[in-house]
């Protein structure tokens, strides 16, 4: 994943954490929900960690995900 792609994926991840919704994150960013899902999958693969646990009813941010969100929020601000 290139640095620019990773920065974009970080913005997607931050928006998901803020909304706790892939659908709302995609809508607010003006992209398809499938694009959001792919960005998160690539980000998790490149980092080698699970940031989000997703079920049919909810999204749970892992402990590592919460720490990474703090990093992303500072970087993106």
PDB file with one MODEL, atoms N, CA, C and O in Angstrom:
MODEL        1
ATOM      1  N   UNK A   1       0.860  -1.169   0.000  1.00  0.00           N
ATOM      2  CA  UNK A   1       0.000   0.000   0.000  1.00  0.00           C
ATOM      3  C   UNK A   1       0.908   1.233   0.000  1.00  0.00           C
ATOM      4  O   UNK A   1       1.801   1.364   0.837  1.00  0.00           O
ATOM      5  N   UNK A   2       0.660   2.131  -0.954  1.00  0.00           N
ATOM      6  CA  UNK A   2       1.471   3.346  -1.045  1.00  0.00           C
ATOM      7  C   UNK A   2       1.124   4.293   0.109  1.00  0.00           C
ATOM      8  O   UNK A   2       0.049   4.183   0.698  1.00  0.00           O
ATOM      9  N   UNK A   3       2.018   5.208   0.428  1.00  0.00           N
ATOM     10  CA  UNK A   3       1.741   6.155   1.526  1.00  0.00           C
ATOM     11  C   UNK A   3       0.461   6.968   1.294  1.00  0.00           C
ATOM     12  O   UNK A   3      -0.274   7.244   2.242  1.00  0.00           O
ATOM     13  N   UNK A   4       0.195   7.348   0.053  1.00  0.00           N
ATOM     14  CA  UNK A   4      -1.018   8.116  -0.241  1.00  0.00           C
ATOM     15  C   UNK A   4      -2.270   7.258  -0.057  1.00  0.00           C
ATOM     16  O   UNK A   4      -3.276   7.725   0.477  1.00  0.00           O
ATOM     17  N   UNK A   5      -2.201   5.999  -0.501  1.00  0.00           N
ATOM     18  CA  UNK A   5      -3.317   5.077  -0.300  1.00  0.00           C
ATOM     19  C   UNK A   5      -3.550   4.845   1.193  1.00  0.00           C
ATOM     20  O   UNK A   5      -4.693   4.788   1.646  1.00  0.00           O
ATOM     21  N   UNK A   6      -2.469   4.712   1.947  1.00  0.00           N
ATOM     22  CA  UNK A   6      -2.592   4.481   3.376  1.00  0.00           C
ATOM     23  C   UNK A   6      -3.216   5.693   4.068  1.00  0.00           C
ATOM     24  O   UNK A   6      -4.028   5.532   4.980  1.00  0.00           O
ATOM     25  N   UNK A   7      -2.852   6.887   3.651  1.00  0.00           N
ATOM     26  CA  UNK A   7      -3.437   8.090   4.230  1.00  0.00           C
ATOM     27  C   UNK A   7      -4.938   8.149   3.959  1.00  0.00           C
ATOM     28  O   UNK A   7      -5.717   8.514   4.839  1.00  0.00           O
ATOM     29  N   UNK A   8      -5.342   7.792   2.744  1.00  0.00           N
ATOM     30  CA  UNK A   8      -6.761   7.750   2.412  1.00  0.00           C
ATOM     31  C   UNK A   8      -7.498   6.708   3.235  1.00  0.00           C
ATOM     32  O   UNK A   8      -8.610   6.951   3.704  1.00  0.00           O
ATOM     33  N   UNK A   9      -6.878   5.546   3.410  1.00  0.00           N
ATOM     34  CA  UNK A   9      -7.490   4.485   4.213  1.00  0.00           C
ATOM     35  C   UNK A   9      -7.589   4.898   5.673  1.00  0.00           C
ATOM     36  O   UNK A   9      -8.536   4.523   6.364  1.00  0.00           O
ATOM     37  N   UNK A  10      -6.620   5.665   6.143  1.00  0.00           N
ATOM     38  CA  UNK A  10      -6.671   6.168   7.520  1.00  0.00           C
ATOM     39  C   UNK A  10      -7.856   7.109   7.703  1.00  0.00           C
ATOM     40  O   UNK A  10      -8.519   7.081   8.740  1.00  0.00           O
ATOM     41  N   UNK A  11      -8.121   7.937   6.706  1.00  0.00           N
ATOM     42  CA  UNK A  11      -9.267   8.848   6.769  1.00  0.00           C
ATOM     43  C   UNK A  11     -10.574   8.053   6.778  1.00  0.00           C
ATOM     44  O   UNK A  11     -11.506   8.397   7.505  1.00  0.00           O
ATOM     45  N   UNK A  12     -10.640   7.004   5.982  1.00  0.00           N
ATOM     46  CA  UNK A  12     -11.824   6.137   5.961  1.00  0.00           C
ATOM     47  C   UNK A  12     -11.997   5.469   7.317  1.00  0.00           C
ATOM     48  O   UNK A  12     -13.098   5.447   7.867  1.00  0.00           O
ATOM     49  N   UNK A  13     -10.917   4.928   7.850  1.00  0.00           N
ATOM     50  CA  UNK A  13     -10.971   4.269   9.156  1.00  0.00           C
ATOM     51  C   UNK A  13     -11.454   5.238  10.231  1.00  0.00           C
ATOM     52  O   UNK A  13     -12.316   4.893  11.039  1.00  0.00           O
ATOM     53  N   UNK A  14     -10.904   6.443  10.241  1.00  0.00           N
ATOM     54  CA  UNK A  14     -11.301   7.435  11.249  1.00  0.00           C
ATOM     55  C   UNK A  14     -12.788   7.747  11.141  1.00  0.00           C
ATOM     56  O   UNK A  14     -13.469   7.874  12.158  1.00  0.00           O
ATOM     57  N   UNK A  15     -13.291   7.871   9.929  1.00  0.00           N
ATOM     58  CA  UNK A  15     -14.711   8.178   9.747  1.00  0.00           C
ATOM     59  C   UNK A  15     -15.593   7.018  10.214  1.00  0.00           C
ATOM     60  O   UNK A  15     -16.665   7.240  10.776  1.00  0.00           O
ATOM     61  N   UNK A  16     -15.145   5.789   9.982  1.00  0.00           N
ATOM     62  CA  UNK A  16     -15.910   4.633  10.459  1.00  0.00           C
ATOM     63  C   UNK A  16     -15.968   4.630  11.980  1.00  0.00           C
ATOM     64  O   UNK A  16     -17.027   4.395  12.562  1.00  0.00           O
ATOM     65  N   UNK A  17     -14.839   4.890  12.624  1.00  0.00           N
ATOM     66  CA  UNK A  17     -14.814   4.920  14.090  1.00  0.00           C
ATOM     67  C   UNK A  17     -15.748   6.020  14.600  1.00  0.00           C
ATOM     68  O   UNK A  17     -16.463   5.820  15.582  1.00  0.00           O
ATOM     69  N   UNK A  18     -15.744   7.160  13.947  1.00  0.00           N
ATOM     70  CA  UNK A  18     -16.581   8.278  14.387  1.00  0.00           C
ATOM     71  C   UNK A  18     -18.076   7.998  14.216  1.00  0.00           C
ATOM     72  O   UNK A  18     -18.887   8.424  15.038  1.00  0.00           O
ATOM     73  N   UNK A  19     -18.436   7.285  13.151  1.00  0.00           N
ATOM     74  CA  UNK A  19     -19.852   7.016  12.879  1.00  0.00           C
ATOM     75  C   UNK A  19     -20.293   5.626  13.316  1.00  0.00           C
ATOM     76  O   UNK A  19     -21.487   5.364  13.458  1.00  0.00           O
ATOM     77  N   UNK A  20     -19.325   4.734  13.529  1.00  0.00           N
ATOM     78  CA  UNK A  20     -19.599   3.314  13.799  1.00  0.00           C
ATOM     79  C   UNK A  20     -20.502   2.708  12.730  1.00  0.00           C
ATOM     80  O   UNK A  20     -21.378   1.893  13.019  1.00  0.00           O
ATOM     81  N   UNK A  21     -20.267   3.127  11.489  1.00  0.00           N
ATOM     82  CA  UNK A  21     -21.065   2.639  10.374  1.00  0.00           C
ATOM     83  C   UNK A  21     -20.272   2.742   9.079  1.00  0.00           C
ATOM     84  O   UNK A  21     -19.772   3.814   8.737  1.00  0.00           O
ATOM     85  N   UNK A  22     -20.156   1.634   8.362  1.00  0.00           N
ATOM     86  CA  UNK A  22     -19.520   1.655   7.054  1.00  0.00           C
ATOM     87  C   UNK A  22     -20.383   2.462   6.084  1.00  0.00           C
ATOM     88  O   UNK A  22     -19.859   3.220   5.268  1.00  0.00           O
ATOM     89  N   UNK A  23     -21.700   2.300   6.173  1.00  0.00           N
ATOM     90  CA  UNK A  23     -22.618   2.986   5.271  1.00  0.00           C
ATOM     91  C   UNK A  23     -22.555   4.491   5.453  1.00  0.00           C
ATOM     92  O   UNK A  23     -22.456   5.229   4.472  1.00  0.00           O
ATOM     93  N   UNK A  24     -22.611   4.956   6.695  1.00  0.00           N
ATOM     94  CA  UNK A  24     -22.549   6.396   6.948  1.00  0.00           C
ATOM     95  C   UNK A  24     -21.181   6.968   6.586  1.00  0.00           C
ATOM     96  O   UNK A  24     -21.087   8.082   6.070  1.00  0.00           O
ATOM     97  N   UNK A  25     -20.141   6.221   6.852  1.00  0.00           N
ATOM     98  CA  UNK A  25     -18.796   6.681   6.496  1.00  0.00           C
ATOM     99  C   UNK A  25     -18.680   6.833   4.978  1.00  0.00           C
ATOM    100  O   UNK A  25     -18.158   7.834   4.486  1.00  0.00           O
ATOM    101  N   UNK A  26     -19.168   5.840   4.247  1.00  0.00           N
ATOM    102  CA  UNK A  26     -19.114   5.901   2.785  1.00  0.00           C
ATOM    103  C   UNK A  26     -19.914   7.091   2.262  1.00  0.00           C
ATOM    104  O   UNK A  26     -19.452   7.814   1.379  1.00  0.00           O
ATOM    105  N   UNK A  27     -21.100   7.288   2.801  1.00  0.00           N
ATOM    106  CA  UNK A  27     -21.953   8.393   2.351  1.00  0.00           C
ATOM    107  C   UNK A  27     -21.293   9.743   2.637  1.00  0.00           C
ATOM    108  O   UNK A  27     -21.318  10.635   1.789  1.00  0.00           O
ATOM    109  N   UNK A  28     -20.712   9.896   3.806  1.00  0.00           N
ATOM    110  CA  UNK A  28     -20.101  11.189   4.154  1.00  0.00           C
ATOM    111  C   UNK A  28     -18.838  11.459   3.344  1.00  0.00           C
ATOM    112  O   UNK A  28     -18.474  12.613   3.122  1.00  0.00           O
ATOM    113  N   UNK A  29     -18.169  10.395   2.902  1.00  0.00           N
ATOM    114  CA  UNK A  29     -16.962  10.559   2.091  1.00  0.00           C
ATOM    115  C   UNK A  29     -17.256  10.578   0.593  1.00  0.00           C
ATOM    116  O   UNK A  29     -16.382  10.884  -0.218  1.00  0.00           O
ATOM    117  N   UNK A  30     -18.506  10.246   0.236  1.00  0.00           N
ATOM    118  CA  UNK A  30     -18.899  10.248  -1.168  1.00  0.00           C
ATOM    119  C   UNK A  30     -18.327   9.107  -1.975  1.00  0.00           C
ATOM    120  O   UNK A  30     -18.036   9.259  -3.161  1.00  0.00           O
ATOM    121  N   UNK A  31     -18.164   7.952  -1.329  1.00  0.00           N
ATOM    122  CA  UNK A  31     -17.646   6.761  -2.010  1.00  0.00           C
ATOM    123  C   UNK A  31     -18.593   5.590  -1.774  1.00  0.00           C
ATOM    124  O   UNK A  31     -19.493   5.667  -0.937  1.00  0.00           O
ATOM    125  N   UNK A  32     -18.386   4.521  -2.508  1.00  0.00           N
ATOM    126  CA  UNK A  32     -19.214   3.326  -2.365  1.00  0.00           C
ATOM    127  C   UNK A  32     -18.845   2.577  -1.084  1.00  0.00           C
ATOM    128  O   UNK A  32     -17.697   2.604  -0.640  1.00  0.00           O
ATOM    129  N   UNK A  33     -19.833   1.916  -0.507  1.00  0.00           N
ATOM    130  CA  UNK A  33     -19.602   1.133   0.709  1.00  0.00           C
ATOM    131  C   UNK A  33     -18.564   0.043   0.457  1.00  0.00           C
ATOM    132  O   UNK A  33     -17.757  -0.257   1.336  1.00  0.00           O
ATOM    133  N   UNK A  34     -18.580  -0.549  -0.735  1.00  0.00           N
ATOM    134  CA  UNK A  34     -17.606  -1.597  -1.051  1.00  0.00           C
ATOM    135  C   UNK A  34     -16.184  -1.038  -1.061  1.00  0.00           C
ATOM    136  O   UNK A  34     -15.238  -1.734  -0.691  1.00  0.00           O
ATOM    137  N   UNK A  35     -16.035   0.196  -1.478  1.00  0.00           N
ATOM    138  CA  UNK A  35     -14.720   0.846  -1.472  1.00  0.00           C
ATOM    139  C   UNK A  35     -14.212   1.026  -0.049  1.00  0.00           C
ATOM    140  O   UNK A  35     -13.028   0.835   0.228  1.00  0.00           O
ATOM    141  N   UNK A  36     -15.115   1.395   0.849  1.00  0.00           N
ATOM    142  CA  UNK A  36     -14.764   1.557   2.266  1.00  0.00           C
ATOM    143  C   UNK A  36     -14.308   0.214   2.841  1.00  0.00           C
ATOM    144  O   UNK A  36     -13.293   0.141   3.534  1.00  0.00           O
ATOM    145  N   UNK A  37     -15.058  -0.837   2.551  1.00  0.00           N
ATOM    146  CA  UNK A  37     -14.708  -2.179   3.045  1.00  0.00           C
ATOM    147  C   UNK A  37     -13.337  -2.612   2.538  1.00  0.00           C
ATOM    148  O   UNK A  37     -12.536  -3.162   3.294  1.00  0.00           O
ATOM    149  N   UNK A  38     -13.069  -2.362   1.256  1.00  0.00           N
ATOM    150  CA  UNK A  38     -11.777  -2.749   0.677  1.00  0.00           C
ATOM    151  C   UNK A  38     -10.631  -1.948   1.294  1.00  0.00           C
ATOM    152  O   UNK A  38      -9.557  -2.491   1.557  1.00  0.00           O
ATOM    153  N   UNK A  39     -10.864  -0.654   1.522  1.00  0.00           N
ATOM    154  CA  UNK A  39      -9.823   0.171   2.142  1.00  0.00           C
ATOM    155  C   UNK A  39      -9.457  -0.352   3.528  1.00  0.00           C
ATOM    156  O   UNK A  39      -8.279  -0.431   3.878  1.00  0.00           O
ATOM    157  N   UNK A  40     -10.474  -0.709   4.316  1.00  0.00           N
ATOM    158  CA  UNK A  40     -10.209  -1.217   5.670  1.00  0.00           C
ATOM    159  C   UNK A  40      -9.493  -2.562   5.603  1.00  0.00           C
ATOM    160  O   UNK A  40      -8.570  -2.808   6.380  1.00  0.00           O
ATOM    161  N   UNK A  41      -9.902  -3.423   4.695  1.00  0.00           N
ATOM    162  CA  UNK A  41      -9.246  -4.729   4.552  1.00  0.00           C
ATOM    163  C   UNK A  41      -7.775  -4.552   4.180  1.00  0.00           C
ATOM    164  O   UNK A  41      -6.910  -5.222   4.743  1.00  0.00           O
ATOM    165  N   UNK A  42      -7.489  -3.660   3.242  1.00  0.00           N
ATOM    166  CA  UNK A  42      -6.093  -3.411   2.836  1.00  0.00           C
ATOM    167  C   UNK A  42      -5.290  -2.785   3.967  1.00  0.00           C
ATOM    168  O   UNK A  42      -4.128  -3.137   4.172  1.00  0.00           O
ATOM    169  N   UNK A  43      -5.901  -1.861   4.704  1.00  0.00           N
ATOM    170  CA  UNK A  43      -5.216  -1.218   5.823  1.00  0.00           C
ATOM    171  C   UNK A  43      -4.868  -2.235   6.898  1.00  0.00           C
ATOM    172  O   UNK A  43      -3.741  -2.265   7.392  1.00  0.00           O
ATOM    173  N   UNK A  44      -5.838  -3.070   7.260  1.00  0.00           N
ATOM    174  CA  UNK A  44      -5.579  -4.097   8.277  1.00  0.00           C
ATOM    175  C   UNK A  44      -4.506  -5.073   7.807  1.00  0.00           C
ATOM    176  O   UNK A  44      -3.655  -5.491   8.592  1.00  0.00           O
ATOM    177  N   UNK A  45      -4.546  -5.437   6.524  1.00  0.00           N
ATOM    178  CA  UNK A  45      -3.539  -6.360   5.987  1.00  0.00           C
ATOM    179  C   UNK A  45      -2.146  -5.730   6.010  1.00  0.00           C
ATOM    180  O   UNK A  45      -1.168  -6.396   6.351  1.00  0.00           O
ATOM    181  N   UNK A  46      -2.057  -4.454   5.649  1.00  0.00           N
ATOM    182  CA  UNK A  46      -0.742  -3.814   5.628  1.00  0.00           C
ATOM    183  C   UNK A  46      -0.186  -3.615   7.038  1.00  0.00           C
ATOM    184  O   UNK A  46       1.028  -3.663   7.239  1.00  0.00           O
ATOM    185  N   UNK A  47      -1.073  -3.392   8.016  1.00  0.00           N
ATOM    186  CA  UNK A  47      -0.630  -3.226   9.401  1.00  0.00           C
ATOM    187  C   UNK A  47      -0.453  -4.566  10.115  1.00  0.00           C
ATOM    188  O   UNK A  47       0.285  -4.662  11.095  1.00  0.00           O
ATOM    189  N   UNK A  48      -1.131  -5.592   9.620  1.00  0.00           N
ATOM    190  CA  UNK A  48      -1.052  -6.911  10.243  1.00  0.00           C
ATOM    191  C   UNK A  48      -1.831  -7.012  11.547  1.00  0.00           C
ATOM    192  O   UNK A  48      -1.494  -7.817  12.416  1.00  0.00           O
ATOM    193  N   UNK A  49      -2.884  -6.187  11.685  1.00  0.00           N
ATOM    194  CA  UNK A  49      -3.707  -6.191  12.897  1.00  0.00           C
ATOM    195  C   UNK A  49      -5.185  -6.084  12.520  1.00  0.00           C
ATOM    196  O   UNK A  49      -5.527  -5.706  11.400  1.00  0.00           O
ATOM    197  N   UNK A  50      -6.049  -6.422  13.472  1.00  0.00           N
ATOM    198  CA  UNK A  50      -7.484  -6.240  13.303  1.00  0.00           C
ATOM    199  C   UNK A  50      -7.869  -4.941  14.002  1.00  0.00           C
ATOM    200  O   UNK A  50      -7.695  -4.805  15.213  1.00  0.00           O
ATOM    201  N   UNK A  51      -8.391  -3.990  13.238  1.00  0.00           N
ATOM    202  CA  UNK A  51      -8.777  -2.693  13.794  1.00  0.00           C
ATOM    203  C   UNK A  51     -10.248  -2.660  14.190  1.00  0.00           C
ATOM    204  O   UNK A  51     -10.627  -2.022  15.172  1.00  0.00           O
ATOM    205  N   UNK A  52     -11.070  -3.358  13.409  1.00  0.00           N
ATOM    206  CA  UNK A  52     -12.514  -3.359  13.615  1.00  0.00           C
ATOM    207  C   UNK A  52     -13.049  -4.782  13.593  1.00  0.00           C
ATOM    208  O   UNK A  52     -12.618  -5.607  12.788  1.00  0.00           O
ATOM    209  N   UNK A  53     -13.978  -5.056  14.469  1.00  0.00           N
ATOM    210  CA  UNK A  53     -14.719  -6.320  14.428  1.00  0.00           C
ATOM    211  C   UNK A  53     -16.119  -5.967  13.961  1.00  0.00           C
ATOM    212  O   UNK A  53     -16.806  -5.160  14.588  1.00  0.00           O
ATOM    213  N   UNK A  54     -16.536  -6.565  12.871  1.00  0.00           N
ATOM    214  CA  UNK A  54     -17.802  -6.217  12.245  1.00  0.00           C
ATOM    215  C   UNK A  54     -18.742  -7.415  12.282  1.00  0.00           C
ATOM    216  O   UNK A  54     -18.380  -8.516  11.868  1.00  0.00           O
ATOM    217  N   UNK A  55     -19.950  -7.188  12.783  1.00  0.00           N
ATOM    218  CA  UNK A  55     -21.003  -8.188  12.720  1.00  0.00           C
ATOM    219  C   UNK A  55     -22.126  -7.614  11.869  1.00  0.00           C
ATOM    220  O   UNK A  55     -22.019  -6.493  11.370  1.00  0.00           O
ATOM    221  N   UNK A  56     -23.192  -8.368  11.702  1.00  0.00           N
ATOM    222  CA  UNK A  56     -24.308  -7.861  10.908  1.00  0.00           C
ATOM    223  C   UNK A  56     -25.019  -6.714  11.595  1.00  0.00           C
ATOM    224  O   UNK A  56     -25.715  -5.939  10.940  1.00  0.00           O
ATOM    225  N   UNK A  57     -24.857  -6.591  12.905  1.00  0.00           N
ATOM    226  CA  UNK A  57     -25.589  -5.572  13.651  1.00  0.00           C
ATOM    227  C   UNK A  57     -24.745  -4.413  14.180  1.00  0.00           C
ATOM    228  O   UNK A  57     -25.279  -3.345  14.480  1.00  0.00           O
ATOM    229  N   UNK A  58     -23.446  -4.616  14.295  1.00  0.00           N
ATOM    230  CA  UNK A  58     -22.644  -3.542  14.887  1.00  0.00           C
ATOM    231  C   UNK A  58     -21.176  -3.647  14.519  1.00  0.00           C
ATOM    232  O   UNK A  58     -20.706  -4.663  14.008  1.00  0.00           O
ATOM    233  N   UNK A  59     -20.475  -2.570  14.796  1.00  0.00           N
ATOM    234  CA  UNK A  59     -19.029  -2.503  14.589  1.00  0.00           C
ATOM    235  C   UNK A  59     -18.397  -2.247  15.943  1.00  0.00           C
ATOM    236  O   UNK A  59     -18.819  -1.359  16.684  1.00  0.00           O
ATOM    237  N   UNK A  60     -17.389  -3.028  16.252  1.00  0.00           N
ATOM    238  CA  UNK A  60     -16.654  -2.858  17.504  1.00  0.00           C
ATOM    239  C   UNK A  60     -15.217  -2.493  17.161  1.00  0.00           C
ATOM    240  O   UNK A  60     -14.571  -3.169  16.361  1.00  0.00           O
ATOM    241  N   UNK A  61     -14.727  -1.432  17.762  1.00  0.00           N
ATOM    242  CA  UNK A  61     -13.339  -1.012  17.556  1.00  0.00           C
ATOM    243  C   UNK A  61     -12.483  -1.777  18.554  1.00  0.00           C
ATOM    244  O   UNK A  61     -12.746  -1.753  19.757  1.00  0.00           O
ATOM    245  N   UNK A  62     -11.456  -2.460  18.048  1.00  0.00           N
ATOM    246  CA  UNK A  62     -10.570  -3.217  18.930  1.00  0.00           C
ATOM    247  C   UNK A  62      -9.709  -2.254  19.740  1.00  0.00           C
ATOM    248  O   UNK A  62      -9.674  -1.055  19.464  1.00  0.00           O
ATOM    249  N   UNK A  63      -9.027  -2.780  20.724  1.00  0.00           N
ATOM    250  CA  UNK A  63      -8.129  -1.959  21.540  1.00  0.00           C
ATOM    251  C   UNK A  63      -7.038  -1.334  20.667  1.00  0.00           C
ATOM    252  O   UNK A  63      -6.711  -0.155  20.807  1.00  0.00           O
ATOM    253  N   UNK A  64      -6.492  -2.135  19.777  1.00  0.00           N
ATOM    254  CA  UNK A  64      -5.473  -1.623  18.849  1.00  0.00           C
ATOM    255  C   UNK A  64      -6.108  -0.573  17.933  1.00  0.00           C
ATOM    256  O   UNK A  64      -5.485   0.439  17.613  1.00  0.00           O
ATOM    257  N   UNK A  65      -7.338  -0.821  17.520  1.00  0.00           N
ATOM    258  CA  UNK A  65      -8.051   0.129  16.673  1.00  0.00           C
ATOM    259  C   UNK A  65      -8.253   1.471  17.351  1.00  0.00           C
ATOM    260  O   UNK A  65      -8.137   2.513  16.706  1.00  0.00           O
ATOM    261  N   UNK A  66      -8.553   1.459  18.641  1.00  0.00           N
ATOM    262  CA  UNK A  66      -8.736   2.717  19.386  1.00  0.00           C
ATOM    263  C   UNK A  66      -7.415   3.498  19.436  1.00  0.00           C
ATOM    264  O   UNK A  66      -7.397   4.715  19.252  1.00  0.00           O
ATOM    265  N   UNK A  67      -6.327   2.789  19.684  1.00  0.00           N
ATOM    266  CA  UNK A  67      -5.015   3.451  19.719  1.00  0.00           C
ATOM    267  C   UNK A  67      -4.654   3.992  18.335  1.00  0.00           C
ATOM    268  O   UNK A  67      -4.128   5.099  18.216  1.00  0.00           O
ATOM    269  N   UNK A  68      -4.935   3.222  17.307  1.00  0.00           N
ATOM    270  CA  UNK A  68      -4.630   3.653  15.939  1.00  0.00           C
ATOM    271  C   UNK A  68      -5.515   4.836  15.543  1.00  0.00           C
ATOM    272  O   UNK A  68      -5.069   5.725  14.818  1.00  0.00           O
ATOM    273  N   UNK A  69      -6.760   4.855  16.010  1.00  0.00           N
ATOM    274  CA  UNK A  69      -7.655   5.982  15.724  1.00  0.00           C
ATOM    275  C   UNK A  69      -7.076   7.275  16.307  1.00  0.00           C
ATOM    276  O   UNK A  69      -7.122   8.316  15.652  1.00  0.00           O
ATOM    277  N   UNK A  70      -6.543   7.222  17.507  1.00  0.00           N
ATOM    278  CA  UNK A  70      -5.942   8.405  18.124  1.00  0.00           C
ATOM    279  C   UNK A  70      -4.797   8.925  17.253  1.00  0.00           C
ATOM    280  O   UNK A  70      -4.667  10.128  17.024  1.00  0.00           O
ATOM    281  N   UNK A  71      -3.978   7.999  16.776  1.00  0.00           N
ATOM    282  CA  UNK A  71      -2.876   8.360  15.879  1.00  0.00           C
ATOM    283  C   UNK A  71      -3.408   8.983  14.588  1.00  0.00           C
ATOM    284  O   UNK A  71      -2.919  10.027  14.155  1.00  0.00           O
ATOM    285  N   UNK A  72      -4.403   8.348  13.976  1.00  0.00           N
ATOM    286  CA  UNK A  72      -4.972   8.847  12.729  1.00  0.00           C
ATOM    287  C   UNK A  72      -5.599  10.222  12.898  1.00  0.00           C
ATOM    288  O   UNK A  72      -5.406  11.103  12.060  1.00  0.00           O
ATOM    289  N   UNK A  73      -6.345  10.408  13.972  1.00  0.00           N
ATOM    290  CA  UNK A  73      -7.018  11.676  14.205  1.00  0.00           C
ATOM    291  C   UNK A  73      -6.004  12.815  14.335  1.00  0.00           C
ATOM    292  O   UNK A  73      -6.221  13.907  13.809  1.00  0.00           O
ATOM    293  N   UNK A  74      -4.911  12.561  15.027  1.00  0.00           N
ATOM    294  CA  UNK A  74      -3.861  13.590  15.149  1.00  0.00           C
ATOM    295  C   UNK A  74      -3.219  13.881  13.804  1.00  0.00           C
ATOM    296  O   UNK A  74      -2.986  15.039  13.457  1.00  0.00           O
ATOM    297  N   UNK A  75      -2.936  12.839  13.055  1.00  0.00           N
ATOM    298  CA  UNK A  75      -2.274  12.995  11.758  1.00  0.00           C
ATOM    299  C   UNK A  75      -3.172  13.717  10.766  1.00  0.00           C
ATOM    300  O   UNK A  75      -2.693  14.540   9.986  1.00  0.00           O
ATOM    301  N   UNK A  76      -4.455  13.423  10.783  1.00  0.00           N
ATOM    302  CA  UNK A  76      -5.376  13.998   9.819  1.00  0.00           C
ATOM    303  C   UNK A  76      -5.852  15.410  10.200  1.00  0.00           C
ATOM    304  O   UNK A  76      -6.411  16.126   9.369  1.00  0.00           O
ATOM    305  N   UNK A  77      -5.626  15.795  11.447  1.00  0.00           N
ATOM    306  CA  UNK A  77      -6.097  17.128  11.901  1.00  0.00           C
ATOM    307  C   UNK A  77      -5.284  18.258  11.328  1.00  0.00           C
ATOM    308  O   UNK A  77      -5.558  19.424  11.616  1.00  0.00           O
TER     309      UNK A  77
ENDMDL
END
